[in-house]
Every structure is written in C-alpha cells, then in structure tokens.
Amino acid sequence: MATLFPHGILFDGILYRIIPGGYAVIGAAALTGAVTHTVSTAVICFELTGQISHILPMMVAVILANMVAQGLQPSLYDSIIQVKKLPYLPELGFGHIRCADITNASAVAPRM
C-alpha cells in the first residue's frame, strides 16, 4: 500500500498516511489468532500497541483467520494434546437430547 500510495490516501479532504508497521501487527495478530483459535489475540495486540485506529482491521483479520483455521485444522493446544497422547474429553453430542428427556414430571414441589 505504501508503494502504491507513497503520500497516503486522500479521502474527503483528509490525508490518511499509510503505516506499514500497522499491517505487520495486524498480520501477526491474525496469524496468532489462527494458530491458537482465539479471538483474544486481537485484544492483546491492541493493548500492546495502544493504537485505537487499528482495532477494527485487527478484529476483522483475526476473526477471518480464526474462521478459516477452524475449518482446516485443530488448534495448537489440541494438537499438542494429541501428540503427547494426553487424556482429554471427547466431544459430547448433546444435540439430540431434549429438555423433556431429562426432566422428571413426577417431581413434587414443597408447599409454603
């Protein structure tokens, strides 16, 4: 972007400078979010840099990277658990259980 627009982008009479370091931080946050499958990396990077102008592009980049990574591979932490053959909880398929299946209709409420 800085090569295409060396002086910045003029929009509505305001000249917006292009800072390449901002793109690097956003890319690093997106990569970290994709590897760990967490969105909190955007908040951590935002807190580290303190640049409020980068929060929206950073959140968009991290969320998109997270969505793509979740569809392609398990998170770093899940991969480490599988490689070390540590015990972990399997996915619990509760999608087929209804509330009526687990409630007791003959329960008696105390009178007051």
Buried (B, 14 or more C-beta within 10 A) or exposed (E): EEEEEEEBEEEEEEEEEBBEEBBEBBEBBBBBBBBBBBBEBBBEBBEEBEBEEBBEBBBEBBBEBBEEBEEEEEBBEEEEBEEEEEEEEEEEEEEEEEEEEEEEEEEEEEEE
